[in-house]
């Protein structure tokens, strides 16, 4: 580890940062799949659920993820079934650090954040504002920037948002 000064930060801010680094390094590895299972959330296969059951299960998962301080973004381009299926197959099984006990820690999960060409295209198409779209036109003129299309679903504005305060009592129960 290389130690140095963080700009003109106060000693308290710098100490807080280094405490966070230590917390991160020492935190156990887990997956959201394991955390959901440990908290009693069942995850039936999507094909076993009708649309109403699937939507209810999806929101149960979304709300429970928020208690782990994990927050989804960029979901409006997916139906409930597509989102639930993606979560089960790709997002929930990924390794992550168990940091929900660390004050101010949150995990932001942008579903179009992989850096793949497809994610980049979908982000520009559905979520980028005109300023971002213009930036990408100038930054990489050979990459096509699709015309903006309103996403087909309206879910993101209802998603839980990060709370940067201390963990709530019984937050993970």
C-alpha positions in Angstrom: 0.0 0.0 0.0 1.3 3.5 -0.9 0.5 6.1 1.7 0.2 9.8 0.8 -1.7 13.0 1.6 -5.2 13.4 0.2 -5.1 16.9 -1.3 -5.7 19.4 1.5 -7.9 17.1 3.6 -8.1 17.4 7.3 -6.5 14.7 9.4 -10.0 13.4 10.3 -11.1 13.1 6.6 -7.8 11.4 5.8 -8.1 9.0 8.7 -11.7 8.2 7.7 -10.6 7.4 4.2 -7.8 5.1 5.4 -10.2 3.4 7.8 -12.5 2.8 4.9 -9.7 1.3 2.9 -8.9 -1.1 5.8 -12.6 -2.0 6.1 -12.7 -2.8 2.4 -9.6 -4.9 2.5 -10.7 -6.9 5.5 -14.4 -7.3 4.6 -15.4 -10.8 3.7 -16.3 -11.8 0.2 -19.9 -12.7 -0.5 -22.5 -12.5 -3.2 -25.9 -10.8 -3.1 -27.3 -14.2 -3.9 -25.9 -15.6 -0.7 -27.0 -12.6 1.3 -30.5 -12.9 -0.1 -30.6 -16.6 0.7 -29.2 -16.0 4.3 -31.9 -13.4 4.8 -34.7 -15.8 3.8 -35.5 -14.4 0.3 -36.3 -17.2 -2.1 -35.4 -16.8 -5.7 -37.6 -19.0 -7.9 -36.8 -19.4 -11.5 -38.5 -16.7 -13.6 -40.4 -19.3 -15.7 -42.1 -20.6 -12.6 -43.7 -17.2 -11.8 -46.6 -15.5 -13.5 -46.3 -11.8 -14.2 -47.9 -10.6 -11.0 -45.8 -13.0 -8.8 -42.6 -12.0 -10.7 -43.1 -8.3 -10.3 -43.8 -8.8 -6.5 -40.6 -11.0 -6.2 -38.6 -8.4 -8.2 -39.5 -5.6 -5.8 -38.9 -7.9 -2.8 -35.3 -8.4 -4.2 -34.8 -4.7 -4.9 -36.0 -3.6 -1.5 -33.8 -6.3 0.2 -30.8 -5.3 -1.8 -31.2 -1.8 -0.4 -30.9 -3.1 3.1 -27.5 -4.5 2.0 -26.8 -0.9 0.7 -26.9 -2.1 -2.9 -28.8 0.1 -5.4 -29.8 -0.6 -8.9 -29.7 2.0 -11.7 -30.6 2.0 -15.4 -33.3 -0.5 -15.4 -36.0 1.2 -17.4 -35.0 -0.5 -20.7 -35.9 -3.9 -19.2 -39.2 -5.5 -18.5 -39.7 -6.8 -15.0 -39.1 -10.3 -16.3 -36.0 -9.3 -18.2 -34.7 -7.5 -15.1 -35.4 -10.3 -12.7 -33.8 -12.8 -15.1 -30.7 -10.6 -15.5 -30.4 -10.2 -11.7 -30.5 -14.0 -11.1 -28.1 -14.8 -13.9 -25.5 -12.0 -13.8 -25.8 -9.5 -11.0 -26.7 -11.5 -7.8 -24.0 -14.2 -8.3 -21.1 -11.8 -8.7 -18.5 -11.6 -5.9 -18.7 -8.5 -3.8 -17.5 -7.3 -0.4 -19.9 -7.4 2.6 -19.7 -3.8 3.6 -23.3 -3.0 4.7 -22.0 -2.5 8.2 -19.6 0.4 7.2 -21.1 3.9 7.6 -21.4 5.7 4.3 -20.8 2.7 2.2 -23.1 1.9 -0.7 -22.8 -0.2 -3.8 -24.2 1.4 -6.9 -25.2 -1.2 -9.6 -25.7 0.4 -13.0 -27.0 -2.3 -15.2 -25.3 -0.7 -18.2 -21.9 -0.2 -16.6 -20.0 -3.2 -18.0 -18.2 -1.1 -20.6 -19.4 -3.4 -23.4 -20.3 -2.0 -26.7 -23.9 -3.1 -26.2 -24.1 -1.4 -22.7 -22.6 1.7 -24.1 -25.1 1.8 -27.0 -28.1 1.1 -24.6 -26.9 3.9 -22.2 -26.6 6.4 -25.0 -29.9 5.4 -26.5 -32.0 5.4 -23.3 -30.2 7.3 -20.5 -27.6 9.8 -21.7 -28.6 13.4 -21.8 -27.7 15.6 -24.8 -24.6 16.9 -23.1 -23.3 13.3 -22.7 -24.3 12.3 -26.2 -22.4 15.3 -27.6 -19.4 14.4 -25.5 -19.3 10.9 -27.0 -19.8 12.2 -30.5 -16.7 14.4 -30.1 -14.7 11.9 -28.0 -15.2 9.0 -30.5 -16.5 10.1 -33.8 -16.3 6.6 -35.3 -18.7 5.2 -32.7 -22.4 5.6 -33.6 -24.5 7.6 -31.1 -28.1 6.4 -31.5 -31.0 8.8 -31.4 -32.5 9.1 -27.9 -35.5 6.9 -27.2 -37.5 7.1 -24.1 -37.1 3.8 -22.2 -40.2 1.5 -22.5 -40.6 1.2 -18.7 -40.7 3.6 -15.8 -39.1 2.0 -12.8 -35.9 3.9 -11.9 -37.6 6.8 -10.2 -39.2 4.3 -7.7 -36.0 2.5 -6.9 -34.5 2.9 -3.4 -31.7 5.4 -3.3 -28.5 5.4 -1.3 -28.4 6.5 2.3 -24.9 7.6 3.3 -25.5 7.6 7.0 -24.8 4.9 9.5 -26.4 1.5 9.1 -29.9 1.4 10.4 -30.6 -0.9 13.4 -31.8 -4.3 12.2 -31.1 -3.2 8.6 -30.0 -6.6 7.5 -32.6 -8.7 9.2 
